[in-house]
Amino acid sequence: MAELLEAVISISMDSHLQITKNSQFNFYCPYLKPSKTHHLPFSLQKSRTQKRKSWKLVKPLFSATSCDQLALNDGTLLPQVPKNETLSVNSSNNCFNKMSKQRRVFFLDVNPLCYKGSTPSLHSFAHWISLFFSEVSLNDPVIAVLDGENANEYRRQLLPSYKANRRKILHQLPGMERFPRRSFGRSHKLVMDVLQKCNVPVVKIEGHEADDVVATLVHQVILKGYRAVIASPDKDFKQLISEDVQIVAPIPELDRWSFYTLNHYIAQYNCDPQSDLSLRCILGDEIDGVPGIQHFAPGFGRKTALKLLKKHGCLENLLSAASVRSVGRQYAQEALTKYADFLRRNYEVLSLKRDVDIQIEEQWLSRRDERNDSVILSSFMDFLSKNSDFKWQNRSHSNGLKAVT
């Protein structure tokens, strides 16, 4: 997370996406009705005075916005989007309004929200989820996704260095900053409790990373005529961006969520998002432990990769062309022919899978009942402030929503 959004500048108040609550969001979903017998490991505040105070706890400094300059956690700054293309609810020339007749479904990538920097933190989760519910998703459907057990095993068999850097960081943390495995498991159970109490279905598939589950479900909801918004700081989701798929990312520097769209991507890279995965396969991903071709051909950088991909469209087309004729300067030609298998392996590791064995359920696409959010989340934050040692008792779910595992 330290590399996330290294700089976000030139933020214009005119480009803020003003999202407010109004009476039309009081939509009742029978299957989402909280059960009176369901208990979280903390008490809920019930008085009106307490409820008003709880909203103050979760109200962000700014509204969710679409940034003029933004980068996901690959550290690359996004050039400013022209003002006439800046996203706002009042603009008729943006992809937000182009799809205004389509309902949104939010996919919440839970794991990154449970960290502050490289340190596990439930306080971070409580903060970002409060801003997300109150300013971004409101009562639109939200589906939360977590990494399953042994989620990285498949990619580590292909590339042993995959996410090895993240394991090193956790092992190097001082003892007080580490989460024992048992406590970390308990924290996930509490996170699932809170999400389900807020009427959010939780999906966790053994042997699969959350990214692959999200990619599979996004594909399914698009086929049903919805548009998808992925709530995550993870740059891996850039490969999914289209007119039907957006990203909304937390920005710690500004204490808010901001949208990253097709317009942002084109302004940043000056190419089609379909080329994103191919670009990362060539350049590698240092954070995820995926080496790039520049380790073998130092002159083969971003500029060369973008030029070749803009001409050939995708990595496989580029490799096929390089195998029968010259596609560029000698150093690039030699690298593409000599390390073709290396690049194809990178593609296998970095591409998101869309064939996870999970099917979207119709009830997940219903309007979310968000009337108890402020009370539940403020009580959760109070609980965390009083239980810094994270000693809680797990309680059973009985509100009609269950985790899919």
Secondary structure by P-SEA (a helix, b strand, c coil): ccccccccccccccccbbbbbccccccccccccccccccccbbbbccaaaaaaaaaaaccccccccccbbbccccccccccccccccccccccccccccccbbbbbbbbccccccccccccaaaaaaaaaaaaaccccccbbbbbbbccccaaaaaaaccccaaaaaaaaaaccccccccaaaaaaaaaaaaaaaaaabbbbbbbccccaaaaaaaaaaaaaaacbbbbbbcccccccccccccbbbbbbbccccbbbbbcaaaaaaaccccccaaaaaaaaaccccccccccccccccccaaaaaaaaaacccaaaaaaaaaccccccaaaaaaaaaaaaaaaaaaaaccccccccbbbbccccccccccaaaaaaaaaaaaaaaccccbbbbbbbcccccccc
